[in-house]
Amino acid sequence: MTFLWHLRGSVALDGGPSNEAALGRVKRLLKKQRKPVTDEGADFVAFDQPLWRDPAHNWALLVFYNQGRFWIAQGAVGRRLHYDLSSRHGFI
């Protein structure tokens, strides 16, 4: 966590699901958390949801983060699912 309202990191995917399957799981998580997918491609998924868009569901796990991106990249240590989540809610 580089800043109180910003969370970044990655998890290893080697030996795990294909890129398509991994991003499919991310999209299911976002749907369950009522975070709309606003952009996606072969190796990434992004969401953006202002706090006021769905206030009745503020109990969700990802409610604190209103903006984020998940992507898969091949690096020197193998395939990884990266995430970059942020929130502007703390400034309201």
N, CA, C and O atoms as a printed pandas DataFrame, in Angstrom:
     atom_number atom_name residue_name chain_id  residue_number  x_coord  y_coord  z_coord
0              1         N          MET        A               1    0.869   -1.163    0.000
1              2        CA          MET        A               1    0.000    0.000    0.000
2              3         C          MET        A               1    0.913    1.222    0.000
3              4         O          MET        A               1    1.634    1.471    0.966
4              5         N          THR        A               2    0.875    1.973   -1.087
5              6        CA          THR        A               2    1.754    3.127   -1.215
6              7         C          THR        A               2    1.147    4.386   -0.624
7              8         O          THR        A               2    1.858    5.359   -0.373
8              9         N          PHE        A               3   -0.134    4.380   -0.403
9             10        CA          PHE        A               3   -0.834    5.529    0.143
10            11         C          PHE        A               3   -2.103    4.984    0.776
11            12         O          PHE        A               3   -2.602    3.948    0.337
12            13         N          LEU        A               4   -2.629    5.632    1.769
13            14        CA          LEU        A               4   -3.788    5.120    2.476
14            15         C          LEU        A               4   -4.936    4.766    1.552
15            16         O          LEU        A               4   -5.680    3.823    1.825
16            17         N          TRP        A               5   -5.093    5.496    0.477
17            18        CA          TRP        A               5   -6.222    5.271   -0.420
18            19         C          TRP        A               5   -5.815    4.570   -1.706
19            20         O          TRP        A               5   -6.533    4.645   -2.703
20            21         N          HIS        A               6   -4.671    3.889   -1.698
21            22        CA          HIS        A               6   -4.161    3.264   -2.917
22            23         C          HIS        A               6   -3.531    1.913   -2.567
23            24         O          HIS        A               6   -2.672    1.834   -1.689
24            25         N          LEU        A               7   -3.954    0.873   -3.244
25            26        CA          LEU        A               7   -3.438   -0.471   -3.001
26            27         C          LEU        A               7   -2.943   -1.046   -4.315
27            28         O          LEU        A               7   -3.682   -1.106   -5.297
28            29         N          ARG        A               8   -1.671   -1.475   -4.326
29            30        CA          ARG        A               8   -1.064   -2.063   -5.525
30            31         C          ARG        A               8   -0.368   -3.349   -5.145
31            32         O          ARG        A               8    0.103   -3.510   -4.019
32            33         N          GLY        A               9   -0.309   -4.260   -6.096
33            34        CA          GLY        A               9    0.417   -5.500   -5.844
34            35         C          GLY        A               9    0.228   -6.471   -6.983
35            36         O          GLY        A               9   -0.270   -6.111   -8.049
36            37         N          SER        A              10    0.633   -7.721   -6.748
37            38        CA          SER        A              10    0.471   -8.756   -7.765
38            39         C          SER        A              10    0.516  -10.128   -7.098
39            40         O          SER        A              10    1.029  -10.289   -5.991
40            41         N          VAL        A              11   -0.036  -11.104   -7.803
41            42        CA          VAL        A              11    0.001  -12.494   -7.357
42            43         C          VAL        A              11    0.461  -13.359   -8.522
43            44         O          VAL        A              11    0.163  -13.067   -9.680
44            45         N          ALA        A              12    1.189  -14.427   -8.207
45            46        CA          ALA        A              12    1.707  -15.333   -9.238
46            47         C          ALA        A              12    0.568  -16.126   -9.881
47            48         O          ALA        A              12   -0.371  -16.541   -9.202
48            49         N          LEU        A              13    0.662  -16.329  -11.187
49            50        CA          LEU        A              13   -0.318  -17.127  -11.919
50            51         C          LEU        A              13    0.297  -18.370  -12.545
51            52         O          LEU        A              13   -0.436  -19.198  -13.086
52            53         N          ASP        A              14    1.599  -18.530  -12.493
53            54        CA          ASP        A              14    2.232  -19.683  -13.126
54            55         C          ASP        A              14    1.657  -20.971  -12.572
55            56         O          ASP        A              14    1.526  -21.144  -11.360
56            57         N          GLY        A              15    1.314  -21.876  -13.486
57            58        CA          GLY        A              15    0.702  -23.130  -13.087
58            59         C          GLY        A              15   -0.766  -22.971  -12.731
59            60         O          GLY        A              15   -1.435  -23.944  -12.385
60            61         N          GLY        A              16   -1.262  -21.756  -12.814
61            62        CA          GLY        A              16   -2.658  -21.476  -12.486
62            63         C          GLY        A              16   -3.513  -21.387  -13.725
63            64         O          GLY        A              16   -3.178  -21.952  -14.766
64            65         N          PRO        A              17   -4.616  -20.679  -13.612
65            66        CA          PRO        A              17   -5.557  -20.581  -14.738
66            67         C          PRO        A              17   -4.969  -19.800  -15.913
67            68         O          PRO        A              17   -4.004  -19.050  -15.766
68            69         N          SER        A              18   -5.573  -19.996  -17.069
69            70        CA          SER        A              18   -5.179  -19.222  -18.247
70            71         C          SER        A              18   -5.493  -17.746  -17.993
71            72         O          SER        A              18   -6.221  -17.411  -17.059
72            73         N          ASN        A              19   -4.943  -16.876  -18.825
73            74        CA          ASN        A              19   -5.238  -15.444  -18.691
74            75         C          ASN        A              19   -6.737  -15.193  -18.772
75            76         O          ASN        A              19   -7.289  -14.440  -17.970
76            77         N          GLU        A              20   -7.397  -15.827  -19.743
77            78        CA          GLU        A              20   -8.834  -15.644  -19.931
78            79         C          GLU        A              20   -9.607  -16.092  -18.684
79            80         O          GLU        A              20  -10.529  -15.405  -18.244
80            81         N          ALA        A              21   -9.234  -17.231  -18.123
81            82        CA          ALA        A              21   -9.924  -17.743  -16.934
82            83         C          ALA        A              21   -9.664  -16.849  -15.718
83            84         O          ALA        A              21  -10.579  -16.583  -14.938
84            85         N          ALA        A              22   -8.429  -16.388  -15.556
85            86        CA          ALA        A              22   -8.093  -15.527  -14.420
86            87         C          ALA        A              22   -8.867  -14.213  -14.490
87            88         O          ALA        A              22   -9.417  -13.761  -13.486
88            89         N          LEU        A              23   -8.911  -13.604  -15.665
89            90        CA          LEU        A              23   -9.657  -12.349  -15.803
90            91         C          LEU        A              23  -11.161  -12.587  -15.685
91            92         O          LEU        A              23  -11.890  -11.704  -15.233
92            93         N          GLY        A              24  -11.627  -13.756  -16.080
93            94        CA          GLY        A              24  -13.030  -14.112  -15.893
94            95         C          GLY        A              24  -13.380  -14.155  -14.409
95            96         O          GLY        A              24  -14.461  -13.723  -14.009
96            97         N          ARG        A              25  -12.465  -14.676  -13.598
97            98        CA          ARG        A              25  -12.678  -14.710  -12.146
98            99         C          ARG        A              25  -12.706  -13.299  -11.570
99           100         O          ARG        A              25  -13.517  -12.993  -10.697
100          101         N          VAL        A              26  -11.818  -12.448  -12.064
101          102        CA          VAL        A              26  -11.804  -11.053  -11.613
102          103         C          VAL        A              26  -13.132  -10.385  -11.968
103          104         O          VAL        A              26  -13.708   -9.671  -11.148
104          105         N          LYS        A              27  -13.613  -10.614  -13.177
105          106        CA          LYS        A              27  -14.883  -10.001  -13.597
106          107         C          LYS        A              27  -16.049  -10.515  -12.755
107          108         O          LYS        A              27  -16.955   -9.748  -12.430
108          109         N          ARG        A              28  -16.041  -11.805  -12.394
109          110        CA          ARG        A              28  -17.099  -12.335  -11.517
110          111         C          ARG        A              28  -17.026  -11.691  -10.136
111          112         O          ARG        A              28  -18.059  -11.367   -9.549
112          113         N          LEU        A              29  -15.815  -11.504   -9.614
113          114        CA          LEU        A              29  -15.649  -10.829   -8.321
114          115         C          LEU        A              29  -16.190   -9.403   -8.389
115          116         O          LEU        A              29  -16.913   -8.963   -7.495
116          117         N          LEU        A              30  -15.837   -8.686   -9.454
117          118        CA          LEU        A              30  -16.321   -7.312   -9.596
118          119         C          LEU        A              30  -17.841   -7.271   -9.693
119          120         O          LEU        A              30  -18.477   -6.392   -9.111
120          121         N          LYS        A              31  -18.421   -8.211  -10.420
121          122        CA          LYS        A              31  -19.881   -8.253  -10.547
122          123         C          LYS        A              31  -20.512   -8.508   -9.183
123          124         O          LYS        A              31  -21.493   -7.859   -8.818
124          125         N          LYS        A              32  -19.951   -9.452   -8.431
125          126        CA          LYS        A              32  -20.474   -9.771   -7.111
126          127         C          LYS        A              32  -20.366   -8.565   -6.168
127          128         O          LYS        A              32  -21.216   -8.364   -5.300
128          129         N          GLN        A              33  -19.314   -7.775   -6.353
129          130        CA          GLN        A              33  -19.084   -6.596   -5.525
130          131         C          GLN        A              33  -19.771   -5.351   -6.081
131          132         O          GLN        A              33  -19.613   -4.253   -5.546
132          133         N          ARG        A              34  -20.538   -5.532   -7.163
133          134        CA          ARG        A              34  -21.294   -4.452   -7.813
134          135         C          ARG        A              34  -20.382   -3.333   -8.324
135          136         O          ARG        A              34  -20.698   -2.147   -8.222
136          137         N          LYS        A              35  -19.261   -3.745   -8.866
137          138        CA          LYS        A              35  -18.316   -2.814   -9.486
138          139         C          LYS        A              35  -18.403   -2.998  -10.995
139          140         O          LYS        A              35  -18.027   -4.056  -11.500
140          141         N          PRO        A              36  -18.886   -2.003  -11.725
141          142        CA          PRO        A              36  -19.048   -2.166  -13.172
142          143         C          PRO        A              36  -17.713   -2.163  -13.917
143          144         O          PRO        A              36  -16.853   -1.314  -13.684
144          145         N          VAL        A              37  -17.564   -3.130  -14.815
145          146        CA          VAL        A              37  -16.387   -3.171  -15.676
146          147         C          VAL        A              37  -16.539   -2.049  -16.688
147          148         O          VAL        A              37  -17.524   -2.003  -17.424
148          149         N          THR        A              38  -15.569   -1.142  -16.728
149          150        CA          THR        A              38  -15.649    0.003  -17.626
150          151         C          THR        A              38  -14.725   -0.117  -18.831
151          152         O          THR        A              38  -14.870    0.616  -19.810
152          153         N          ASP        A              39  -13.771   -1.048  -18.755
153          154        CA          ASP        A              39  -12.849   -1.251  -19.870
154          155         C          ASP        A              39  -12.248   -2.639  -19.708
155          156         O          ASP        A              39  -12.003   -3.086  -18.588
156          157         N          GLU        A              40  -12.013   -3.313  -20.813
157          158        CA          GLU        A              40  -11.367   -4.620  -20.735
158          159         C          GLU        A              40  -10.712   -4.956  -22.061
159          160         O          GLU        A              40  -11.083   -4.439  -23.115
160          161         N          GLY        A              41   -9.739   -5.828  -21.977
161          162        CA          GLY        A              41   -9.020   -6.285  -23.148
162          163         C          GLY        A              41   -8.560   -7.708  -22.914
163          164         O          GLY        A              41   -8.984   -8.350  -21.953
164          165         N          ALA        A              42   -7.700   -8.205  -23.780
165          166        CA          ALA        A              42   -7.233   -9.584  -23.673
166          167         C          ALA        A              42   -6.438   -9.838  -22.405
167          168         O          ALA        A              42   -6.378  -10.972  -21.928
168          169         N          ASP        A              43   -5.814   -8.778  -21.843
169          170        CA          ASP        A              43   -4.970   -8.986  -20.668
170          171         C          ASP        A              43   -5.276   -8.033  -19.505
171          172         O          ASP        A              43   -4.460   -7.888  -18.595
172          173         N          PHE        A              44   -6.459   -7.377  -19.530
173          174        CA          PHE        A              44   -6.780   -6.466  -18.424
174          175         C          PHE        A              44   -8.283   -6.292  -18.256
175          176         O          PHE        A              44   -9.066   -6.547  -19.171
176          177         N          VAL        A              45   -8.666   -5.847  -17.051
177          178        CA          VAL        A              45  -10.038   -5.487  -16.705
178          179         C          VAL        A              45   -9.948   -4.260  -15.816
179          180         O          VAL        A              45   -9.106   -4.208  -14.920
180          181         N          ALA        A              46  -10.810   -3.266  -16.051
181          182        CA          ALA        A              46  -10.818   -2.053  -15.234
182          183         C          ALA        A              46  -12.238   -1.750  -14.779
183          184         O          ALA        A              46  -13.208   -2.089  -15.457
184          185         N          PHE        A              47  -12.344   -1.101  -13.610
185          186        CA          PHE        A              47  -13.650   -0.682  -13.118
186          187         C          PHE        A              47  -13.559    0.739  -12.595
187          188         O          PHE        A              47  -12.482    1.226  -12.248
188          189         N          ASP        A              48  -14.705    1.391  -12.546
189          190        CA          ASP        A              48  -14.790    2.758  -12.033
190          191         C          ASP        A              48  -16.213    2.946  -11.525
191          192         O          ASP        A              48  -17.174    2.815  -12.284
192          193         N          GLN        A              49  -16.342    3.255  -10.234
193          194        CA          GLN        A              49  -17.660    3.447   -9.653
194          195         C          GLN        A              49  -17.600    4.502   -8.554
195          196         O          GLN        A              49  -17.049    4.247   -7.483
196          197         N          PRO        A              50  -18.155    5.673   -8.806
197          198        CA          PRO        A              50  -18.201    6.691   -7.757
198          199         C          PRO        A              50  -19.021    6.204   -6.563
199          200         O          PRO        A              50  -19.950    5.413   -6.727
200          201         N          LEU        A              51  -18.685    6.666   -5.386
201          202        CA          LEU        A              51  -19.343    6.273   -4.139
202          203         C          LEU        A              51  -20.851    6.442   -4.215
203          204         O          LEU        A              51  -21.597    5.601   -3.713
204          205         N          TRP        A              52  -21.302    7.511   -4.833
205          206        CA          TRP        A              52  -22.735    7.822   -4.849
206          207         C          TRP        A              52  -23.525    7.017   -5.869
207          208         O          TRP        A              52  -24.752    7.108   -5.889
208          209         N          ARG        A              53  -22.868    6.232   -6.715
209          210        CA          ARG        A              53  -23.583    5.505   -7.762
210          211         C          ARG        A              53  -24.463    4.389   -7.200
211          212         O          ARG        A              53  -25.559    4.165   -7.716
212          213         N          ASP        A              54  -24.020    3.690   -6.166
213          214        CA          ASP        A              54  -24.773    2.562   -5.624
214          215         C          ASP        A              54  -24.659    2.540   -4.098
215          216         O          ASP        A              54  -24.126    1.579   -3.544
216          217         N          PRO        A              55  -25.146    3.575   -3.406
217          218        CA          PRO        A              55  -24.944    3.686   -1.960
218          219         C          PRO        A              55  -25.625    2.590   -1.150
219          220         O          PRO        A              55  -25.234    2.360   -0.005
220          221         N          ALA        A              56  -26.614    1.911   -1.689
221          222        CA          ALA        A              56  -27.314    0.861   -0.949
222          223         C          ALA        A              56  -26.447   -0.386   -0.752
223          224         O          ALA        A              56  -26.774   -1.241    0.071
224          225         N          HIS        A              57  -25.353   -0.494   -1.496
225          226        CA          HIS        A              57  -24.516   -1.691   -1.412
226          227         C          HIS        A              57  -23.113   -1.378   -0.900
227          228         O          HIS        A              57  -22.136   -1.945   -1.390
228          229         N          ASN        A              58  -23.006   -0.509    0.050
229          230        CA          ASN        A              58  -21.703   -0.129    0.590
230          231         C          ASN        A              58  -21.115   -1.164    1.539
231          232         O          ASN        A              58  -20.074   -0.911    2.147
232          233         N          TRP        A              59  -21.743   -2.306    1.681
233          234        CA          TRP        A              59  -21.239   -3.380    2.528
234          235         C          TRP        A              59  -20.224   -4.242    1.792
235          236         O          TRP        A              59  -19.521   -5.027    2.428
236          237         N          ALA        A              60  -20.128   -4.125    0.502
237          238        CA          ALA        A              60  -19.284   -5.003   -0.301
238          239         C          ALA        A              60  -17.807   -4.852    0.060
239          240         O          ALA        A              60  -17.363   -3.793    0.503
240          241         N          LEU        A              61  -17.069   -5.921   -0.139
241          242        CA          LEU        A              61  -15.645   -5.982    0.184
242          243         C          LEU        A              61  -14.840   -4.870   -0.485
243          244         O          LEU        A              61  -13.985   -4.256    0.154
244          245         N          LEU        A              62  -15.100   -4.613   -1.738
245          246        CA          LEU        A              62  -14.333   -3.626   -2.495
246          247         C          LEU        A              62  -14.951   -2.229   -2.459
247          248         O          LEU        A              62  -14.542   -1.358   -3.227
248          249         N          VAL        A              63  -15.934   -2.001   -1.576
249          250        CA          VAL        A              63  -16.624   -0.713   -1.578
250          251         C          VAL        A              63  -15.662    0.450   -1.375
251          252         O          VAL        A              63  -15.872    1.532   -1.924
252          253         N          PHE        A              64  -14.631    0.240   -0.607
253          254        CA          PHE        A              64  -13.693    1.322   -0.325
254          255         C          PHE        A              64  -12.981    1.786   -1.585
255          256         O          PHE        A              64  -12.647    2.963   -1.721
256          257         N          TYR        A              65  -12.750    0.857   -2.505
257          258        CA          TYR        A              65  -12.045    1.191   -3.740
258          259         C          TYR        A              65  -13.061    1.449   -4.849
259          260         O          TYR        A              65  -13.845    0.567   -5.200
260          261         N          ASN        A              66  -13.042    2.648   -5.391
261          262        CA          ASN        A              66  -14.020    2.990   -6.423
262          263         C          ASN        A              66  -13.423    2.966   -7.824
263          264         O          ASN        A              66  -14.134    3.188   -8.805
264          265         N          GLN        A              67  -12.142    2.703   -7.924
265          266        CA          GLN        A              67  -11.475    2.710   -9.224
266          267         C          GLN        A              67  -10.359    1.678   -9.181
267          268         O          GLN        A              67   -9.662    1.552   -8.174
268          269         N          GLY        A              68  -10.190    0.946  -10.265
269          270        CA          GLY        A              68   -9.110   -0.027  -10.254
270          271         C          GLY        A              68   -8.872   -0.681  -11.588
271          272         O          GLY        A              68   -9.655   -0.552  -12.529
272          273         N          ARG        A              69   -7.765   -1.386  -11.635
273          274        CA          ARG        A              69   -7.373   -2.088  -12.860
274          275         C          ARG        A              69   -6.643   -3.356  -12.442
275          276         O          ARG        A              69   -5.813   -3.340  -11.533
276          277         N          PHE        A              70   -6.963   -4.452  -13.117
277          278        CA          PHE        A              70   -6.284   -5.730  -12.945
278          279         C          PHE        A              70   -5.708   -6.086  -14.305
279          280         O          PHE        A              70   -6.386   -5.941  -15.322
280          281         N          TRP        A              71   -4.468   -6.550  -14.335
281          282        CA          TRP        A              71   -3.878   -6.950  -15.616
282          283         C          TRP        A              71   -2.874   -8.068  -15.408
283          284         O          TRP        A              71   -2.325   -8.247  -14.321
284          285         N          ILE        A              72   -2.653   -8.809  -16.472
285          286        CA          ILE        A              72   -1.729   -9.934  -16.444
286          287         C          ILE        A              72   -0.515   -9.577  -17.281
287          288         O          ILE        A              72   -0.635   -9.081  -18.401
288          289         N          ALA        A              73    0.651   -9.837  -16.720
289          290        CA          ALA        A              73    1.899   -9.555  -17.435
290          291         C          ALA        A              73    2.883  -10.705  -17.213
291          292         O          ALA        A              73    2.918  -11.324  -16.150
292          293         N          GLN        A              74    3.670  -10.964  -18.239
293          294        CA          GLN        A              74    4.731  -11.962  -18.155
294          295         C          GLN        A              74    6.006  -11.234  -17.786
295          296         O          GLN        A              74    6.407  -10.302  -18.482
296          297         N          GLY        A              75    6.642  -11.637  -16.718
297          298        CA          GLY        A              75    7.883  -11.004  -16.281
298          299         C          GLY        A              75    8.988  -12.025  -16.125
299          300         O          GLY        A              75    8.832  -13.188  -16.496
300          301         N          ALA        A              76   10.089  -11.590  -15.582
301          302        CA          ALA        A              76   11.242  -12.465  -15.385
302          303         C          ALA        A              76   10.927  -13.615  -14.431
303          304         O          ALA        A              76   11.538  -14.680  -14.518
304          305         N          VAL        A              77    9.968  -13.401  -13.516
305          306        CA          VAL        A              77    9.618  -14.437  -12.536
306          307         C          VAL        A              77    8.339  -15.178  -12.916
307          308         O          VAL        A              77    7.800  -15.932  -12.106
308          309         N          GLY        A              78    7.849  -14.972  -14.137
309          310        CA          GLY        A              78    6.661  -15.684  -14.605
310          311         C          GLY        A              78    5.458  -14.779  -14.779
311          312         O          GLY        A              78    5.553  -13.554  -14.697
312          313         N          ARG        A              79    4.326  -15.414  -15.019
313          314        CA          ARG        A              79    3.071  -14.690  -15.222
314          315         C          ARG        A              79    2.514  -14.216  -13.885
315          316         O          ARG        A              79    2.511  -14.958  -12.902
316          317         N          ARG        A              80    2.037  -12.953  -13.859
317          318        CA          ARG        A              80    1.479  -12.394  -12.623
318          319         C          ARG        A              80    0.224  -11.602  -12.930
319          320         O          ARG        A              80    0.110  -10.954  -13.970
320          321         N          LEU        A              81   -0.728  -11.673  -11.985
321          322        CA          LEU        A              81   -1.923  -10.844  -12.031
322          323         C          LEU        A              81   -1.633   -9.632  -11.156
323          324         O          LEU        A              81   -1.462   -9.760   -9.943
324          325         N          HIS        A              82   -1.579   -8.469  -11.768
325          326        CA          HIS        A              82   -1.297   -7.218  -11.054
326          327         C          HIS        A              82   -2.609   -6.504  -10.753
327          328         O          HIS        A              82   -3.593   -6.664  -11.475
328          329         N          TYR        A              83   -2.615   -5.726   -9.694
329          330        CA          TYR        A              83   -3.789   -4.917   -9.366
330          331         C          TYR        A              83   -3.348   -3.545   -8.890
331          332         O          TYR        A              83   -2.301   -3.390   -8.262
332          333         N          ASP        A              84   -4.161   -2.565   -9.200
333          334        CA          ASP        A              84   -3.933   -1.171   -8.812
334          335         C          ASP        A              84   -5.305   -0.595   -8.480
335          336         O          ASP        A              84   -6.071   -0.257   -9.383
336          337         N          LEU        A              85   -5.620   -0.480   -7.197
337          338        CA          LEU        A              85   -6.929   -0.050   -6.720
338          339         C          LEU        A              85   -6.778    1.291   -6.004
339          340         O          LEU        A              85   -5.807    1.507   -5.278
340          341         N          SER        A              86   -7.727    2.175   -6.210
341          342        CA          SER        A              86   -7.643    3.470   -5.530
342          343         C          SER        A              86   -9.024    3.929   -5.096
343          344         O          SER        A              86  -10.046    3.436   -5.575
344          345         N          SER        A              87   -9.026    4.875   -4.188
345          346        CA          SER        A              87  -10.274    5.411   -3.679
346          347         C          SER        A              87  -10.155    6.914   -3.516
347          348         O          SER        A              87   -9.158    7.427   -3.008
348          349         N          ARG        A              88  -11.176    7.597   -3.949
349          350        CA          ARG        A              88  -11.282    9.026   -3.697
350          351         C          ARG        A              88  -12.300    9.275   -2.585
351          352         O          ARG        A              88  -12.554   10.422   -2.216
352          353         N          HIS        A              89  -12.883    8.196   -2.051
353          354        CA          HIS        A              89  -13.899    8.314   -1.007
354          355         C          HIS        A              89  -13.343    8.968    0.260
355          356         O          HIS        A              89  -14.061    9.688    0.953
356          357         N          GLY        A              90  -12.092    8.724    0.556
357          358        CA          GLY        A              90  -11.490    9.278    1.762
358          359         C          GLY        A              90  -11.394   10.805    1.731
359          360         O          GLY        A              90  -11.171   11.442    2.760
360          361         N          PHE        A              91  -11.559   11.367    0.569
361          362        CA          PHE        A              91  -11.461   12.819    0.432
362          363         C          PHE        A              91  -12.809   13.507    0.444
363          364         O          PHE        A              91  -12.891   14.730    0.332
364          365         N          ILE        A              92  -13.878   12.714    0.583
365          366        CA          ILE        A              92  -15.240   13.292    0.578
366          367         C          ILE        A              92  -15.630   13.709    1.976
367          368         O          ILE        A              92  -16.732   14.215    2.184
